[in-house]
Amino acid sequence: MNKEKIAIIGLGYVGLPLARLFATKYAVVGFDINTKRITELNSGIDSTLEVEDAVLKSVLKPANSEDTGLYCSTILDDIKDCNYYIVTVPTPVDKNNKPVLVPLIKASEAVGSVLRKGDIVIYESTVYPGATEEECIPVLEKNSGLKFNQDFYAGYSPERINPGDKEHTVDKILKVTSGSTPEIGKKVDDLYNTVITAGTYLAPTIKVAEAAKVIENSQRDINIAFVNELAKIFNLMGINTHDVLEAAGTKWNFLPFKPGLVGGHCIGVDPYYLAQKAQEYGYHPEIILAGRKMNDGMGAYVASEVVKLMIQNDVKVKGANILMLGITFKENCPDVRNTKVVDVISSLEEFGANVTIFDPWAEEQQVFKEFGYTSSRKINYKKYEAIVLAVAHNEFKELDYSKLTSDSSVVYDVKNVLSRTIKNKSL
Ligand SMILES: NC(=O)c1ccc[n+]([C@@H]2O[C@H](COP(=O)([O-])OP(=O)(O)OC[C@H]3O[C@@H](n4cnc5c(N)ncnc54)[C@H](O)[C@@H]3O)[C@@H](O)[C@H]2O)c1
């Protein structure tokens, strides 16, 4: 049996799959401040759908102990005899797109209060380069009274999971690791290597590992912004963007990015972390922020395209009933955080349309709580003046569109998943 005991702080999309994986080989305590989440997890249910109930139940243990398995708790005392603390709390931005480090600081205060000599604290939350050592370590030192790299140590290992993706699960994605000294880097790397079957990559420093993560998502954001710009250009020219991308994609080094709405808590957020830090160093990042601006404006663009098509079909926009297919930020996943579908909805509402939201994945209460919109998990089969397929949930490919449309109805396919006989246009 492994003598290491691991605490995972924050049991969301990232923390729970990691806790479950470590719990196959170690004694793990999952700690979260959300009581509802802990109750749900201890009964073997994961509402994020990242860990199947049977898989979760197979590692759950009834009480905090040294036995292999997972025990979930909201009580700080339950993590006090761990020797590895892995922090997986959210790192969002505020309404002005400034990084919010509050959960990270609060989690560091909590860990600091139970930290003991020899312990290692590993951060997994996505941050800008320098956040671990400049923001989190001082909090750990202050709350523990211990000295960094003398009494306790740190690591940073960014997460690369993709919610809803059942193929690239945490164990099957190569993991970047790092440590606050070369010896600790090796220790952190060895720890992850015991459970990550895809292997690990030990980065030379914590800052390198932090920077690597934030540029992975920034690179995706910029590439998507480029194809969004192409979509706008080709729409003006009357050329089908997807046909162009397919043709260009026959070249061996053409990158297969698609136009779309960029939501969620990673690609649409992380570039702001990098941009903020660059600005602190007196550098104004032009390309990173141009990508963000382009992608953040796509919701309004989609709405304007739908309205143009309705006008072309002599459909009155004011008072029109529009069906929005999907509100989650991505397909086949219940995550609605930072979804940009709400930008399409609010823009259509500004034109005076009535928008009905159908999403078989989104939790209706959560949609209402976060955005004030009513969404339904059941489709209301009636005729709509326009349909916008905003998210590529599998269920939308099976709908009977003839029952939802009349001759003049507009079907706009943001994700380009419907056949050309059903839709009027794609993004
Ligand atoms: N979701 C993804 O696909 C993904 C992928 C890679 C990296 N990340 C990064 O991982 C981090 C976590 O993201 P997530 O999607 O798992 O977030 P999440 O919102 O799903 O989960 C975070 C959990 O942390 C808990 N929490 C908040 N403050 C806490 C505190 N002080 N102490 C203990 N628990 C606390 C919340 O209650 C929640 O259950 C973020 O930095 C994110 O950018 C996310």
The ligand as a Gaussian input file, in Angstrom:
#p B3LYP/6-31G(d) Opt

LIG

0 1
 N      -13.125000      22.235000     -16.955000
 C      -12.102000      22.003000     -17.759000
 O      -12.254000      21.464000     -18.826000
 C      -10.686000      22.381000     -17.396000
 C       -9.655000      21.828000     -18.153000
 C       -8.348000      22.153000     -17.812000
 C       -8.103000      23.016000     -16.763000
 N       -9.135000      23.565000     -16.068000
 C       -8.817000      24.466000     -14.967000
 O       -8.961000      23.720000     -13.751000
 C       -9.450000      24.555000     -12.700000
 C      -10.724000      23.978000     -12.130000
 O      -11.710000      23.968000     -13.140000
 P      -13.025000      23.117000     -13.047000
 O      -13.626000      23.138000     -14.411000
 O      -12.768000      21.802000     -12.408000
 O      -13.884000      24.020000     -12.052000
 P      -15.283000      23.619000     -11.342000
 O      -16.011000      24.882000     -11.118000
 O      -15.933000      22.506000     -12.104000
 O      -14.838000      23.000000      -9.956000
 C      -14.189000      23.693000      -8.979000
 C      -14.614000      23.143000      -7.622000
 O      -13.841000      23.851000      -6.650000
 C      -14.690000      24.112000      -5.540000
 N      -14.104000      25.226000      -4.787000
 C      -14.147000      26.549000      -5.048000
 N      -13.453000      27.225000      -4.116000
 C      -12.969000      26.310000      -3.237000
 C      -12.189000      26.392000      -2.073000
 N      -11.743000      27.558000      -1.614000
 N      -11.899000      25.257000      -1.419000
 C      -12.339000      24.070000      -1.868000
 N      -13.094000      23.915000      -2.980000
 C      -13.389000      25.037000      -3.659000
 C      -16.034000      24.410000      -6.152000
 O      -17.073000      24.247000      -5.210000
 C      -16.078000      23.387000      -7.292000
 O      -16.674000      22.175000      -6.907000
 C       -9.586000      25.942000     -13.320000
 O       -8.426000      26.656000     -13.111000
 C       -9.747000      25.644000     -14.798000
 O       -9.326000      26.723000     -15.605000
 C      -10.428000      23.239000     -16.350000

